[in-house]
Structure formats: C-alpha cells, structure tokens
Amino acid sequence: MNIGGVIRKKRKQKGLSQKEFAKKLGVSWRTVQKWEHNESFPRPEMFKKIGNELDMIPIILLVDKDHYGKEIPKDILEAVKHPKMQEYIRAVRPFILDDD
C-alpha cells in the first residue's frame, strides 16, 4: 500500500469524509484527494497534524522507530519503501525531527 492509500484507509476508519478531514487539517478537500491518489505528498508541517487526526504515527517518523518508540504497522512500513517516498522523507526529515 502506498502513502496515499494509508491516509485514505485511516481516514475512512475514523469515519471522516475527505471534506471533514480537510477541514480538521485546514486544507482543501482537493488537497486530501491529491494525497490519497498520490498526486502530491503532504507538506512537512502537515505530517504531525495528519498523525494526530488519524491516531497514527506521523508518517515521517516511520523511518525512526527507536526515536518514536512505537511498533510500526506493516501496511505503513510497506508504503514508505517506495523510492519516491524515501527521497521525500530524506528531504523533510530535518523539518520534523529534533535530531539533537
């Protein structure tokens, strides 16, 4: 499953429409639609909001299980293996993690 699929699955499990989810995040429903169809990725500052709203580990932290201290769901682990997502993770990691 890709990142967009994970976001969609978790959103639906919470019983939220794209419009409801978008409103909670302060983005347009079209933005959520683009994420779920892998037309774009969330901006770095959105990862924590998405994680909080969907009760899941913020996507960017998935590459650092020890830092976050939680078991990573298998479907999400598979999603972050995509080469484009790995490239994106490397780019946004400094904005999300406090690697002091």
C-alpha positions in Angstrom: 0.0 0.0 0.0 1.3 3.5 -0.8 1.2 6.5 1.5 -2.0 7.9 -0.1 -3.7 4.5 0.4 -2.6 4.6 4.1 -4.0 8.1 4.6 -7.3 7.1 2.9 -7.6 3.8 4.8 -7.0 5.5 8.2 -9.3 8.4 7.3 -12.1 6.0 6.4 -11.6 4.0 9.6 -12.1 7.2 11.6 -15.4 7.8 9.6 -14.3 11.0 8.1 -15.1 12.3 4.6 -12.4 14.0 2.6 -14.1 17.3 3.3 -14.3 16.7 7.1 -10.7 15.6 7.2 -9.5 18.5 5.1 -11.4 21.0 7.4 -9.7 19.5 10.5 -6.3 20.0 8.8 -7.0 23.4 7.4 -6.6 22.3 3.8 -8.9 21.9 0.8 -10.7 18.6 0.2 -8.9 18.6 -3.2 -5.6 18.6 -1.4 -6.6 15.5 0.6 -7.8 13.9 -2.7 -4.4 14.6 -4.3 -2.6 12.9 -1.3 -4.9 9.9 -1.4 -4.3 9.5 -5.2 -0.5 10.1 -4.8 -0.7 13.1 -7.0 1.2 15.0 -4.3 2.6 14.5 -0.8 1.7 16.5 2.3 3.9 19.4 3.2 6.3 18.6 6.0 4.4 20.6 8.6 1.3 18.5 7.9 2.7 15.2 9.0 2.2 15.7 12.7 -1.4 17.1 12.1 -2.2 14.1 9.9 -0.8 11.7 12.5 -2.8 13.4 15.3 -6.1 13.4 13.4 -5.7 9.8 12.3 -4.3 8.4 15.6 -1.3 7.1 13.8 2.4 7.6 13.9 3.3 10.7 11.8 4.5 9.3 8.5 7.9 11.0 8.6 8.7 9.2 11.9 8.2 5.8 10.5 11.9 5.6 9.4 12.9 6.1 13.0 11.0 3.6 15.2 13.5 3.9 18.0 13.1 7.6 18.1 9.3 7.4 18.3 9.2 4.2 20.5 6.1 2.5 18.9 5.6 -0.5 16.7 5.1 0.5 13.1 2.0 -1.0 11.3 3.0 -3.3 8.5 0.9 -1.5 5.8 2.6 1.7 6.6 6.1 0.2 6.6 5.4 -1.1 3.1 4.2 2.3 2.0 7.4 4.1 3.0 9.6 1.7 1.0 8.6 3.4 -2.3 11.7 5.1 -3.7 9.9 8.4 -4.2 8.7 8.4 -0.7 12.2 7.6 0.6 13.5 10.6 -1.3 10.8 12.8 0.2 11.4 11.5 3.7 15.1 12.4 3.4 14.1 15.9 2.3 11.5 16.7 5.0 13.1 14.8 7.9 15.0 17.9 9.2 11.8 19.8 9.5 10.1 17.2 11.6 12.6 15.5 13.8 14.7 17.2 16.5 17.8 15.2 16.0 20.0 17.0 18.6 
